Amino acid sequence: MKRSLRWLLVVLCIVCITDRVSEAQPKQPPRGQDEFVPVNDLPPSEQLPAAPLLVAAYAFVWVVLFAYVWSLWRRLGQVEREIAQLDARGQPRTR
């Protein structure tokens, strides 16, 4: 109990110190962002096309999904083979 209270006190002190340090530093806007620039006005080298990224994301999801289904299919086949082996090996006993 005392140990957890000590850790809590240490964490609170660190948070208070870092908060005061960040307050002491002047906040300036980053250079080059003084005003809003529409995407259409950006040079082509700075525009990021969305279509290739969207296609890549969907392709990645489909590949992962197919890999998962294939993995399940293989594991299920292995379990079915093991069940068939157990059925063949152990005939039901009669009393």
Secondary structure, 3 states (H helix, E strand, C coil): CHHHHHHHHHHHHHHHHHHHHHHHCCCCCCCCCCCCCCHHHCCHHHCCCHHHHHHHHHHHHHHHHHHHHHHHHHHHHHHHHHHHHHHHHCCCCCC
